[in-house]
């Protein structure tokens, strides 16, 4: 029983100790505790409630704690914390003097402000006078250890709060025996207007020596920002997305004073790539070792060393920068005696899509750059004294490159003619200019060649990830002098000027059954748009000579085409795989994901001297043609056939399913004998001259569908007609299809004439 009483008493004592802070409200000590805080912190304070804490060590807990700002730094307090814990030193029991050995701020919000006279509100807290103020007793206040848990540090310029802050702050300030502070900081940088989830953790540790003036405050700190994203680092500073990604790490050692400081460190970038690409295995790792000095704070930064290194290449920077975070004024020199071009191409492959892994660029370049003043005053050059060679996948021999000379002068980047020799007599020269320091960011690239193979151009473009003709393919020779220009900020949209001449070219679009032969084409780009004159196409044994013109990119094409002879069977062979009808293929063009034919707009004239379409032979065909929104219009349609002529129009709707057609017109003086002999097996059945007014509608894509859907009206006249002695039933059977076994024939010719009408149901 005695033991149970002891345990019960111990339990009551423990409960009393634990509950005492809640039972004991130290309202009577509110004023002396506030005075103790003000004496040690050096600023006016306020708090809402005050309680005691006995475990794990005796302490006072102030809730709703406010540490007011100094005059001149705005009305917002320097610090607000939901809870502040003041841990007592052991000496307080016999000295009867209330002081905090350690002050822990729980979830505080701290405002670091810089006044208009460039003074910081943190200065009075760190400097020597703030750590030793007396309460009038002649005894200076001791300096406690300050710590912050789950805090936030805001930055202000005058009364304006900046968009930069530190969150999830863990901070420890420990006083040093000889004066000054030991500093440890662990936080996450952020911008209040952007979500930065991969910024990394900022870690700072070091010490700050004591001083009477903030400008004399000496510090030695090690700063690290690890496992971060380069894109989010740039977004933290500029607020924009640079469009690239990389794993970044930074370590810097700062020492000096706020006015004159120096820094040595290392920046590492791994897997530098475009935002939507994965880094290739050839992407180099970039290590930047630097040593810089600051004068007048951050107004002037002198660069003693800034070396950018990869495994094989190195670029060195020296000089100074003024007003880095305002209107930068540069005075830098960048030099490199060894830039391995294949490494640069490996980095390019991670910034540009579709660069084949097998592409290699042999050679070494040299860089000299003098950046003085603003960008328009920069001067520099990139050259290569050694031979260069481009190795293209699928091409046996490398392509020699000569004349690499890239110069920057007066804000303009100039590429002197760079020659690529694919084979003897098969070369291309490229030159150009770009003005990166001006708005708009205009560029101009000139392509010149007296003779170059089109397939070589396609291979060269594919090696750098560009699609010159894709999804189409071209073969043949070209002579060109083209200038492409545009604004780099406008999606690199190109405006062309110059000429392109093709000879014995072949065009392989995916819609065609075989290559389209182009013996000759002359393309001329100017301010008036694009003109193709002439364009010579070969279909079988026939040629089509056309002229195309388009005043602007969005304007309608005007086409004039002529042919001395044209066989529709050759066109059908070009477009008709698997013996499907030509119209089926035409309809499928409109449904192809690669060709939106319904959006194509054409108008012009078509002239064919001799047209062969199946058994029909037409001469001197003339028409005005227009293709608009998936519909074909042939107006003023004229042709001659079988001694007579036709005048009318044809309309086709290729967006309908199945396509629909209407033919309207007038036939005059058609020789019935020649028509039957040339187009059917009726032979000598009928002679005479015929004429008719025709209105016919049909639908489908095949001849059988045309016959089944044919409807309309034919009102015709036959003059001087004569039906001769033939096996009539057999001839009719041959014309209509069903087999008739009768051998009955008419022994005598029958003459007749007159007019009538036929309605096709």
C-alpha positions in Angstrom: 0.0 0.0 0.0 2.9 2.4 0.8 4.4 1.8 -2.7 1.1 2.7 -4.4 0.9 6.0 -2.5 4.4 6.9 -3.6 3.6 6.2 -7.3 0.3 8.1 -7.0 2.1 11.1 -5.5 4.7 11.0 -8.2 2.0 10.9 -10.9 0.3 14.0 -9.3 3.6 15.9 -9.2 4.3 15.1 -12.9 0.7 16.2 -13.8 1.2 19.4 -11.9 4.5 20.1 -13.6 3.1 19.4 -17.1 -0.1 21.4 -16.5 1.5 24.3 -14.7 2.3 26.4 -17.8 -1.5 26.3 -18.7 -2.5 26.9 -15.1 -0.1 29.7 -14.5 -0.7 32.8 -16.6 2.2 35.2 -16.1 0.3 38.4 -16.6 2.1 40.1 -13.7 5.4 39.5 -15.4 4.3 40.8 -18.8 6.1 44.2 -18.4 9.5 42.9 -17.1 9.6 40.1 -19.7 8.9 42.6 -22.5 11.7 44.8 -21.2 14.1 41.8 -21.1 13.2 41.0 -24.8 13.7 44.6 -25.8 17.1 44.8 -23.9 18.4 41.7 -25.7 16.8 42.3 -29.1 17.4 46.1 -29.2 14.0 47.0 -30.5 10.4 47.5 -29.2 8.4 44.2 -28.8 4.9 43.2 -28.1 3.2 39.9 -27.4 -0.3 38.8 -26.7 0.1 36.2 -24.0 2.9 34.8 -21.8 3.1 31.4 -20.2 5.8 29.3 -18.5 7.3 26.0 -19.8 9.1 23.7 -17.4 10.0 20.8 -19.8 12.3 19.9 -21.4 13.9 23.0 -19.8 12.5 26.1 -18.1 11.4 28.7 -20.5 8.9 31.5 -21.2 6.5 31.2 -24.2 5.3 34.4 -25.7 2.4 34.1 -28.3 1.5 36.7 -30.9 5.0 38.1 -30.7 5.9 41.3 -32.7 9.4 42.8 -33.1 8.9 46.3 -34.4 10.9 47.8 -37.3 13.3 50.7 -37.0 12.3 54.1 -38.1 12.8 54.6 -41.8 12.1 51.0 -42.8 8.3 51.2 -43.1 5.4 50.5 -40.8 5.5 46.8 -41.1 7.2 45.0 -38.2 10.6 43.5 -38.6 9.4 40.1 -37.3 6.1 38.5 -36.4 5.9 35.1 -34.8 3.0 33.0 -33.6 5.2 31.7 -30.8 8.6 32.6 -29.3 10.3 30.4 -26.7 12.8 32.1 -24.3 15.0 29.5 -22.6 16.6 30.6 -19.3 20.2 30.2 -18.4 21.0 28.5 -15.1 22.4 31.8 -13.7 19.0 33.4 -13.6 18.2 31.5 -10.4 20.8 33.3 -8.3 21.3 36.5 -10.3 17.6 37.4 -10.2 18.0 39.0 -13.7 15.7 37.8 -16.5 17.6 37.0 -19.7 17.2 34.5 -22.5 20.0 32.1 -23.2 18.3 31.0 -26.4 15.4 32.5 -28.3 13.5 30.2 -30.7 11.1 31.8 -33.2 8.4 29.3 -34.3 7.0 30.0 -37.8 8.1 33.6 -37.9 7.7 36.0 -40.8 10.8 38.2 -41.1 11.1 41.3 -43.2 14.6 42.2 -44.4 14.4 45.8 -45.7 16.7 48.1 -47.5 16.1 51.8 -47.1 16.4 54.5 -49.8 19.8 55.4 -48.3 20.9 51.8 -49.0 21.0 50.9 -45.2 19.7 47.5 -44.1 17.4 47.0 -41.1 19.5 43.9 -40.3 22.5 46.1 -39.6 21.4 47.3 -36.2 20.7 43.7 -35.2 24.2 42.4 -36.2 26.3 45.3 -35.2 28.2 45.6 -31.9 26.0 48.3 -30.2 22.8 46.2 -30.5 24.4 43.3 -28.6 25.5 45.2 -25.5 22.9 47.7 -24.5 22.5 48.4 -20.8 19.2 48.7 -18.9 20.6 51.4 -16.6 22.2 49.1 -14.1 25.5 49.3 -15.7 25.4 45.6 -16.8 25.2 45.0 -20.5 22.7 42.6 -21.9 24.1 39.2 -22.9 23.6 37.9 -26.5 21.4 34.8 -26.8 21.4 32.2 -29.4 18.7 32.9 -32.0 17.0 30.1 -33.9 14.2 30.1 -36.5 12.0 27.1 -37.2 9.7 26.9 -40.3 10.1 30.6 -40.9 9.8 32.9 -43.9 12.1 35.8 -44.8 10.6 38.5 -47.0 12.7 41.1 -48.8 11.7 44.8 -49.1 13.0 47.9 -50.8 11.9 50.8 -48.8 8.2 50.3 -48.1 7.6 48.0 -51.1 7.7 44.2 -50.5 9.7 42.4 -53.3 8.5 39.3 -55.0 11.5 37.4 -53.7 11.4 35.4 -50.4 12.9 32.5 -48.5 10.5 29.9 -47.1 10.8 26.8 -44.9 13.6 28.7 -43.2 15.8 27.0 -40.5 18.2 29.6 -39.1 20.7 29.7 -36.2 22.6 32.7 -35.0 25.1 31.9 -32.3 27.3 34.7 -30.7 31.0 34.3 -30.8 33.2 34.9 -27.8 35.3 37.4 -29.6 32.3 39.2 -31.0 30.2 38.5 -34.1 28.0 35.7 -35.0 28.1 32.1 -36.2 25.4 31.8 -39.0 23.6 28.7 -40.3 20.8 29.0 -42.7 18.8 26.3 -44.6 15.9 27.6 -46.8 14.1 27.4 -50.1 14.1 30.4 -52.4 10.8 31.5 -54.0 9.0 34.1 -56.1 5.6 35.1 -54.9 4.3 35.3 -58.5 5.5 31.8 -59.7 5.5 28.3 -58.4 9.1 27.0 -58.2 9.0 23.4 -57.1 12.5 22.4 -58.2 14.5 25.3 -57.1 16.6 23.3 -54.6 17.7 24.0 -51.1 19.8 27.0 -50.2 22.4 26.3 -47.5 24.6 29.0 -45.9 27.0 28.7 -43.0 29.9 30.9 -41.8 30.5 33.7 -39.5 30.1 37.5 -39.3 32.6 39.5 -37.3 31.7 42.4 -35.1 31.8 46.0 -36.4 30.5 49.5 -35.6 29.3 50.2 -39.2 27.5 47.9 -41.6 29.9 48.7 -44.4 32.7 47.4 -42.1 31.0 44.2 -41.2 33.3 41.3 -42.3 31.9 38.0 -43.1 33.1 34.6 -44.3 30.3 32.3 -45.5 29.9 29.2 -47.6 26.8 29.2 -49.8 25.4 26.2 -51.6 22.4 25.7 -53.8 22.1 22.0 -54.7 19.9 19.7 -56.7 18.2 22.6 -58.4 16.8 23.3 -61.9 18.5 25.8 -64.1 15.2 26.9 -65.6 13.8 27.6 -62.2 16.9 29.5 -61.2 16.5 31.7 -64.2 12.8 32.0 -63.5 13.6 33.1 -59.9 15.8 36.0 -61.1 13.9 37.0 -64.3 10.4 35.7 -63.9 10.5 34.0 -67.3 11.1 30.5 -68.6 14.3 30.2 -70.6 13.0 27.2 -72.5 15.9 25.0 -71.4 16.4 22.5 -68.6 19.5 21.3 -66.7 20.4 19.9 -63.3 22.3 22.6 -61.6 24.5 22.9 -58.4 26.3 25.9 -57.1 28.8 26.3 -54.3 30.3 29.7 -53.4 32.6 31.0 -50.7 32.0 34.7 -49.9 34.3 36.8 -47.8 34.9 40.5 -47.2 32.4 43.3 -46.4 29.1 44.4 -47.9 31.0 47.1 -49.8 34.1 45.1 -51.0 33.8 41.3 -51.2 35.2 38.4 -53.1 33.7 35.1 -54.1 35.2 31.8 -55.4 33.0 28.9 -56.4 31.8 26.4 -58.9 28.7 26.1 -61.0 27.8 22.7 -62.5 25.3 22.1 -65.3 24.4 18.6 -66.3 22.0 17.3 -69.0 21.5 20.8 -70.5 18.6 20.3 -72.9 15.5 21.9 -74.4 12.4 21.8 -72.2 10.6 19.1 -74.2 13.6 16.9 -75.0 15.7 14.3 -73.1 19.4 14.9 -72.9 21.3 12.7 -75.3 24.3 10.7 -74.3 26.5 13.1 -76.1 25.4 16.1 -74.0 28.5 17.5 -72.3 28.7 18.3 -68.6 29.6 22.0 -68.0 31.7 23.0 -65.0 32.2 26.7 -64.4 35.0 27.7 -62.0 35.0 31.4 -61.0 36.6 34.0 -58.9 35.0 37.4 -58.7 35.2 40.6 -56.7 32.5 43.1 -55.8 33.1 46.9 -55.5 30.5 49.3 -54.1 28.3 46.3 -53.2 27.0 44.8 -56.3 27.4 47.9 -58.5 30.6 46.6 -60.1 31.7 43.0 -60.3 35.2 42.2 -61.4 35.8 38.8 -63.0 39.3 37.5 -62.2 38.5 34.0 -63.5 35.4 32.4 -65.1 36.3 29.2 -66.9 33.6 27.2 -68.6 34.9 23.6 -69.2 33.6 20.5 -70.7 35.6 17.3 -71.2 37.4 18.6 -74.3 36.6 22.3 -74.6 37.2 25.4 -72.5 36.1 29.1 -72.6 37.7 31.7 -70.3 36.1 35.1 -69.3 37.8 38.0 -67.7 36.7 41.6 -67.1 34.0 43.5 -65.2 30.2 44.1 -65.2 28.5 47.2 -63.9 24.9 47.4 -62.8 24.3 43.7 -63.4 20.7 43.7 -62.1 19.7 46.9 -63.8 21.1 48.1 -67.1 24.2 45.9 -67.5 27.4 47.5 -68.9 29.9 44.9 -69.9 33.6 45.0 -70.2 34.5 41.3 -70.8 36.9 39.3 -72.8 36.1 35.7 -73.8 38.7 33.5 -75.4 39.0 29.9 -76.3 41.8 28.2 -78.2 39.9 24.9 -78.3 36.3 24.5 -79.0 35.7 20.9 -80.1 32.9 21.2 -82.7 31.6 17.7 -82.1 31.0 18.5 -78.5 29.2 21.7 -79.5 27.1 19.5 -81.9 26.4 17.1 -79.0 25.0 20.0 -77.0 23.1 21.2 -80.0 21.5 17.8 -80.3 19.9 18.3 -76.9 18.6 21.7 -77.8 17.2 20.7 -81.2 14.9 17.8 -81.9 15.5 15.1 -84.5 19.3 15.3 -84.7 20.5 11.8 -85.5 22.9 10.2 -83.1 25.3 9.3 -85.9 25.9 12.9 -86.9 29.4 14.0 -86.3 31.3 17.3 -86.9 35.1 17.0 -86.9 37.1 20.1 -86.3 38.3 22.6 -83.7 37.3 26.3 -83.5 38.8 29.3 -81.8 36.8 32.1 -80.1 37.7 35.7 -79.4 35.1 38.1 -77.9 35.3 41.6 -76.5 32.1 42.7 -74.8 32.3 46.4 -74.0 29.3 48.6 -73.2 25.9 47.5 -74.5 25.4 44.6 -76.8 25.5 46.7 -80.0 29.2 47.6 -79.2 30.4 44.0 -78.8 33.0 42.6 -81.1 34.2 39.1 -81.6 34.8 36.2 -84.0 34.6 32.4 -84.2 36.9 30.8 -86.7 38.4 27.5 -87.5 41.9 27.2 -89.1 41.7 23.4 -89.3 39.7 21.4 -91.9 36.2 20.5 -90.9 34.1 17.6 -92.0 30.4 16.7 -91.4 29.7 13.0 -91.1 26.1 12.3 -92.1 24.3 9.0 -91.2 23.8 7.0 -94.4 26.3 8.9 -96.4 29.6 7.1 -97.0 32.0 9.9 -97.3 32.2 13.0 -95.0 31.2 16.4 -96.3 34.2 18.8 -96.2 33.3 22.3 -94.7 35.6 25.3 -95.3 35.5 29.0 -94.4 34.0 29.0 -90.9 34.2 32.7 -90.0 31.5 34.1 -87.7 32.0 37.7 -86.7 30.2 40.0 -84.3 30.4 43.7 -84.9 28.2 46.7 -84.0 25.5 44.4 -82.7 25.3 42.3 -85.9 26.4 38.7 -86.2 27.8 38.0 -89.6 28.5 34.5 -91.1 30.9 34.7 -93.9 30.3 32.2 -96.8 30.6 28.7 -95.4 31.1 26.2 -98.2 29.9 22.6 -98.1 31.2 20.4 -100.9 29.1 17.3 -101.3 31.1 16.1 -104.4 33.1 17.8 -107.2 30.7 20.3 -108.8 28.1 19.7 -106.1 28.6 22.5 -103.5 26.6 24.9 -101.4 27.6 28.2 -99.8 25.8 29.6 -96.8 26.1 33.1 -95.4 24.0 35.4 -93.2 23.4 38.0 -90.6 21.6 38.3 -87.3 20.9 41.3 -85.1 20.4 39.9 -81.6 20.8 43.2 -79.9 18.0 45.0 -81.7 14.2 44.7 -81.9 13.0 43.0 -83.9 15.6 40.3 -83.8 15.9 40.1 -87.6 18.0 37.5 -89.3 19.0 36.9 -93.0 20.5 33.7 -94.5 21.7 33.4 -98.1 22.0 30.1 -99.9 24.0 30.0 -103.1 24.9 27.3 -105.5 25.5 27.0 -109.2 24.7 23.3 -109.0 23.8 21.2 -106.0 22.1 17.8 -105.6 18.7 18.0 -103.9 19.1 14.7 -102.1 22.4 16.0 -100.6 20.7 19.1 -99.3 18.0 16.9 -97.7 20.7 14.8 -96.0 22.5 17.8 -94.7 19.4 19.4 -93.3 18.4 16.0 -91.7 21.8 15.8 -90.0 20.9 19.0 -88.0 17.4 18.0 -87.3 15.6 20.0 -90.0 13.1 18.7 -92.5 13.9 20.4 -95.8 11.3 18.5 -97.9 9.7 16.1 -95.5 7.4 14.3 -95.7 8.2 14.6 -99.4 11.4 13.6 -101.2 13.2 15.3 -104.1 15.9 14.3 -106.5 17.6 16.3 -109.2 19.9 19.2 -109.6 19.3 22.8 -108.5 20.9 26.2 -109.1 19.9 28.7 -106.4 20.4 32.1 -104.9 17.9 32.4 -102.1 17.7 34.8 -99.2 15.5 33.8 -96.2 14.8 36.5 -93.6 12.5 36.9 -90.6 12.2 37.8 -86.9 13.7 35.3 -84.4 10.9 36.1 -81.9 8.2 35.4 -84.4 8.6 31.6 -84.6 11.5 31.9 -87.1 8.9 32.4 -89.9 10.8 32.8 -93.2 10.3 35.3 -96.0 12.1 34.3 -99.2 13.6 36.3 -102.0 15.6 35.1 -104.9 15.6 32.3 -107.5 15.6 28.5 -107.6 16.1 26.6 -110.9 15.4 22.9 -111.0 16.5 20.5 -113.8 15.6 16.9 -114.3 14.0 16.8 -110.9 11.8 14.1 -109.4 9.2 14.7 -106.7 8.0 11.9 -104.4 5.0 13.0 -102.5 3.4 10.3 -100.4 0.1 10.7 -102.2 1.6 9.8 -105.6 2.0 6.3 -106.9 5.3 7.1 -108.5 7.6 10.0 -108.9 6.4 13.2 -110.6 9.0 14.1 -113.2 9.9 17.8 -113.5 12.3 18.4 -116.3 12.4 22.1 -115.6 11.2 24.6 -113.1 12.1 28.2 -112.4 10.9 29.7 -109.1 11.2 33.4 -108.4 10.4 34.9 -104.9 10.0 38.7 -104.7 7.9 41.3 -103.0 5.1 40.3 -105.3 5.1 36.8 -103.9 6.1 33.7 -105.7 6.1 33.1 -109.5 6.8 29.7 -111.1 7.5 30.3 -114.8 7.9 27.9 -116.4 6.9 24.7 -114.6 7.4 21.7 -116.9 5.8 18.4 -115.9 6.2 15.1 -117.7 3.3 12.6 -117.7 4.2 9.5 -119.6 5.2 10.8 -123.1 3.4 14.1 -122.6 4.4 17.4 -121.1 2.4 20.0 -119.3 3.8 23.5 -119.3 2.4 25.7 -116.5 2.8 29.1 -114.9 1.9 29.6 -111.2 1.7 32.8 -109.3 0.8 33.7 -105.7 1.0 37.4 -104.6 1.4 36.5 -100.9 1.5 33.6 -98.5 -2.3 33.7 -97.9 -3.4 34.7 -101.4 -5.0 32.5 -104.0 -2.9 30.6 -106.6 -3.3 31.6 -110.2 -2.5 28.8 -112.6 -2.2 28.7 -116.4 -1.5 25.3 -117.9 -1.1 24.1 -121.5 -0.4 20.7 -123.1 0.0 19.7 -126.7 -1.2 16.2 -125.8 -2.4 14.7 -122.6 -3.4 11.1 -121.8 -5.6 10.8 -118.7 -4.3 7.2 -118.3 -0.9 8.6 -117.5 -2.3 10.8 -114.8 -4.3 7.8 -113.5 -1.2 5.8 -113.4 0.6 8.5 -111.4 -2.2 8.7 -108.8 -4.1 5.4 -108.9 -2.6 2.6 -106.9 -4.3 -0.8 -106.9 -6.4 0.0 -110.0 -8.6 2.2 -108.0 -10.3 5.1 -109.7 -8.6 8.5 -110.2 -11.5 10.2 -108.4 -11.2 7.9 -105.4 -7.6 9.0 -105.0 -8.6 12.6 -105.4 -11.2 12.3 -102.7 -8.7 10.6 -100.4 -6.4 13.7 -100.8 -9.0 15.7 -98.9 -8.9 13.1 -96.1 -5.1 12.8 -95.9 -3.6 14.2 -92.7 -0.7 15.5 -94.7 -2.7 17.5 -97.3 -5.7 19.6 -96.6 -6.9 20.0 -100.1 -10.1 21.6 -99.0 -8.1 24.5 -97.8 -6.3 24.9 -101.2 -7.5 27.7 -103.4 -6.7 27.7 -107.2 -7.9 29.5 -110.2 -6.7 29.9 -113.8 -6.9 28.6 -117.3 -6.4 25.1 -118.7 -5.6 24.4 -122.4 -5.0 21.0 -123.9 -4.7 20.5 -127.7 -5.3 16.8 -127.6 -6.9 15.0 -124.7 -7.3 11.3 -124.4 -9.6 10.0 -121.7 -10.3 6.3 -122.2 -11.9 5.8 -125.6 -12.7 9.5 -126.0 -10.5 11.9 -128.0 -11.0 15.6 -127.4 -9.2 18.4 -129.2 -8.5 22.0 -128.4 -9.9 21.8 -124.8 -10.2 25.2 -123.2 -11.7 26.1 -119.8 -11.5 28.4 -116.8 -10.8 26.3 -113.8 -11.2 27.0 -110.0 -10.8 24.8 -106.9 -12.4 26.3 -103.8 -13.3 24.7 -100.5 -13.2 21.2 -101.9 -15.2 22.0 -105.0 -14.1 22.0 -108.7 -15.6 24.5 -111.1 -14.9 24.2 -114.9 -16.6 27.2 -116.5 -16.5 28.2 -120.2 -15.6 24.6 -121.0 -15.0 24.2 -124.7 -13.6 21.4 -126.8 -14.0 19.8 -130.2 -14.6 16.1 -130.9 -15.8 14.0 -133.8 -16.4 16.8 -136.1 -18.4 18.9 -133.7 -18.0 20.9 -130.6 -19.2 21.2 -126.9 -19.8 24.4 -124.9 -20.8 24.3 -121.2 -19.6 23.8 -117.7 -18.8 21.0 -115.1 -19.0 21.2 -111.3 -17.7 18.6 -108.8 -18.3 18.6 -105.1 -15.5 16.4 -103.5 -16.6 17.0 -99.9 -19.8 15.2 -100.5 -19.8 11.4 -99.8 -19.8 10.1 -102.5 -18.6 13.1 -104.6 -21.3 14.7 -106.8 -21.0 16.0 -110.3 -23.1 18.1 -112.7 -22.5 18.6 -116.4 -24.4 21.2 -118.4 -23.9 22.2 -122.0 -24.6 22.0 -125.6 -23.3 19.6 -128.3 -23.3 20.7 -131.9 -22.7 18.8 -135.2 -21.3 15.6 -133.7 -20.5 13.0 -136.3 -22.4 10.0 -134.9 -20.5 7.5 -137.1 -17.1 8.7 -135.9 -18.3 8.8 -132.3 -19.6 5.2 -132.4 -16.6 3.8 -134.2 -14.2 5.5 -131.8 -15.9 4.8 -128.5 -18.0 1.6 -128.8 -18.4 -1.7 -130.6 -21.5 -0.5 -132.6 -19.3 0.3 -135.5 -21.2 1.2 -138.7 -24.6 1.0 -137.0 -25.5 4.7 -137.4 -24.4 7.8 -139.3 -25.5 11.4 -139.3 -25.0 14.7 -137.5 -26.2 15.1 -133.9 -26.7 17.9 -131.5 -28.1 18.1 -128.0 -28.7 20.1 -124.9 -27.4 18.2 -121.9 -28.0 18.4 -118.1 -26.6 15.3 -116.3 -26.0 14.6 -112.6 -23.9 11.7 -111.3 -22.2 10.6 -108.1 -19.4 8.2 -107.1 -15.8 7.6 -107.9 -16.0 4.8 -110.5 -17.5 4.4 -113.9 -20.0 1.8 -112.7 -21.1 4.1 -110.0 -21.5 6.9 -112.5 -23.8 4.7 -114.7 -25.9 3.6 -111.8 -26.4 7.1 -110.4 -26.7 8.9 -113.7 -29.8 11.1 -114.1 -30.8 14.1 -116.1 -32.1 15.2 -119.5 -30.8 15.2 -123.0 -32.7 17.0 -125.8 -31.1 16.1 -129.1 -31.4 16.4 -132.9 -30.2 13.9 -135.5 -30.0 15.1 -139.1 -29.4 13.0 -142.2 -29.4 9.8 -140.1 -29.0 6.4 -141.6 -29.0 2.9 -139.9 -27.0 0.4 -141.9 -27.2 -3.3 -142.4 -25.7 -4.7 -139.2 -26.4 -7.4 -136.6 -28.5 -5.0 -134.5 -29.0 -7.2 -131.5 -25.4 -8.3 -131.2 -24.3 -4.6 -131.5 -26.8 -3.6 -128.8 -25.6 -6.5 -126.7 -22.0 -5.3 -127.1 -23.0 -1.8 -126.1 -25.2 -2.8 -123.2 -23.4 -5.8 -121.7 -25.9 -8.7 -121.6 -25.3 -11.5 -124.1 -27.9 -12.0 -126.8 -27.7 -15.2 -129.0 -29.9 -13.9 -131.8 -28.2 -13.6 -135.2 -31.0 -11.6 -136.8 -29.9 -8.7 -138.9 -31.4 -5.9 -141.0 -30.4 -6.4 -144.7 -31.2 -2.9 -145.8 -30.2 0.6 -144.6 -32.8 2.8 -142.9 -32.7 6.5 -143.4 -34.3 8.9 -140.9 -34.0 12.4 -139.4 -35.7 14.7 -136.8 -35.4 15.6 -133.1 -36.5 14.4 -129.7 -35.5 14.1 -126.1 -34.2 11.4 -123.8 -34.7 11.5 -120.0 -32.2 9.5 -118.0 -34.0 8.2 -114.8 
